Structures are given as structure tokens and as C-alpha cells.
Amino acid sequence: AQSVTQPDIHITVSEGASLELRCNYSYGATPYLFWYVQSPGQGLQLLLKYFSGDTLVQGIKGFEAEFKRSQSSFNLRKPSVHWSDAAEYFCAVGAKTSYDKVIFGPGTSLSVIP
Amino acid sequence: SQTIHQWPATLVQPVGSPLSLECTVEGTSNPNLYWYRQAAGRGLQLLFYSVGIGQISSEVPQNLSASRPQDRQFILSSKKLLLSDSGFYLCAWSVPPYTIYFGEGSWLTVV
């Protein structure tokens, strides 16, 4: 069975600073990997996904993530954070079974200091 | 393009009352459909998924139920709500290549 950990419960960064959110997964085969963002009181929006191929994935809103099989990681990065990036970020790992079983991590809450 | 609608957006229900949350997907056929719950300050818990009309699978035991009367309609129900049912409920859908897309969610407060 797959699982996801996000070691940082909460991160605070200054506006304009770089950001890296950590994600580690456990899965026996090649996983499908996702990052979602959730603003308060809203649904989850897909930022980016990795299925295969290039291990550096570009997403929306200037985010990117890198799949590192040797480290079982899929960290999310952004070179310069904007105040509007303050939100909850979820890493997820998927496995194709009889349905699209996606397991979500506990989330990392991002605060941005002006 | 595909869209997902979920309603009501918020509701306050007394303990013991029934519940019905509805979700519809537009712009796609035969999607997989999901109900997730997000308790305050916690991650997402998969409650139900459906791969076709009338086909419902439950991930966790609870007093909630789900139904899929039409291809793109998914309903979450309860006959008698408990205080512990309070939370943020998210409907979602997917089609190959296996990316899940979420609705805007429904806030349920049981009082």
C-alpha cells in the first residue's frame, strides 16, 4: 500500500524568498505523484503531476517539483513566493488499481510574511 | 472542458437529522467519482468511490452512504447525523490518465 509523509506541518517564509516543501512517499512500483493547493474554505486545486518521463515537472503558478526515485521524494519548489501563495499544500501518491486510488499526505500549511 | 458542481456549499444540521450532499460532473463520461472528508486541521480521508452507475465502494465504516443514480451524479447521504460527521466534504472525479479533480466542497456543521 502506498503512503505519503510531509515532514513540515507549518512553514513561514518571507515574500520573495524561495520555497521548498518536502514530500516523501512509499510505494512498491513507479508511483503517480501530485501536488495540490487548498486555500481556506475551498476545494483542492492541482498544481502539478508526475506520471513518467522528465523528473522535473513544471506546474501552474510558477511551481515545480522534482521526482527523486532514490530518495522516494517529490519536493515542491518555487523560486520567489508571493503573498497569495499562503495556503495548505498536499502531496499525493496514486496507484492504478480498480480505481484511481490516491493517498494524500497530511498537508503543509504555508504562511507568507509581507 | 470538465467542471464539477457540488452543493450545498454550507449547511448546519441538528444531530439525528438526515443529510444529502449532491455532486455532478459535466464535460466527461464514465468518470470515477469520489467523496472525501476533511476534518478540521486534518488531511483528506476517502469515504466512498464509484467506478460506474450503482457501483459504490466504501473505504471506512460509518453512518454515511453514497449513491450514483446517474453516470455523472454522486450523492452522499445519512439517515441520522452524528456530531462527529461535522467537517468539510469534497466530491471529486477522475478519468485516465488518473488525475483527481475536486469540487469546491461543502461545509457541514452538526449541532
Boltz contact constraints between the chains, C-beta under 6 A:
constraints:
  - contact:
      token1: [A, 32]
      token2: [B, 98]
      max_distance: 6.0
  - contact:
      token1: [A, 43]
      token2: [B, 90]
      max_distance: 6.0
  - contact:
      token1: [A, 43]
      token2: [B, 102]
      max_distance: 6.0
  - contact:
      token1: [A, 43]
      token2: [B, 103]
      max_distance: 6.0
  - contact:
      token1: [A, 43]
      token2: [B, 104]
      max_distance: 6.0
  - contact:
      token1: [A, 43]
      token2: [B, 105]
      max_distance: 6.0
  - contact:
      token1: [A, 44]
      token2: [B, 102]
      max_distance: 6.0
  - contact:
      token1: [A, 49]
      token2: [B, 99]
      max_distance: 6.0
  - contact:
      token1: [A, 94]
      token2: [B, 98]
      max_distance: 6.0
  - contact:
      token1: [A, 96]
      token2: [B, 98]
      max_distance: 6.0
  - contact:
      token1: [A, 99]
      token2: [B, 32]
      max_distance: 6.0
  - contact:
      token1: [A, 99]
      token2: [B, 49]
      max_distance: 6.0
  - contact:
      token1: [A, 99]
      token2: [B, 51]
      max_distance: 6.0
  - contact:
      token1: [A, 100]
      token2: [B, 32]
      max_distance: 6.0
  - contact:
      token1: [A, 100]
      token2: [B, 94]
      max_distance: 6.0
  - contact:
      token1: [A, 100]
      token2: [B, 98]
      max_distance: 6.0
  - contact:
      token1: [A, 102]
      token2: [B, 100]
      max_distance: 6.0
  - contact:
      token1: [A, 104]
      token2: [B, 43]
      max_distance: 6.0
  - contact:
      token1: [A, 104]
      token2: [B, 44]
      max_distance: 6.0
  - contact:
      token1: [A, 106]
      token2: [B, 43]
      max_distance: 6.0
  - contact:
      token1: [A, 107]
      token2: [B, 43]
      max_distance: 6.0
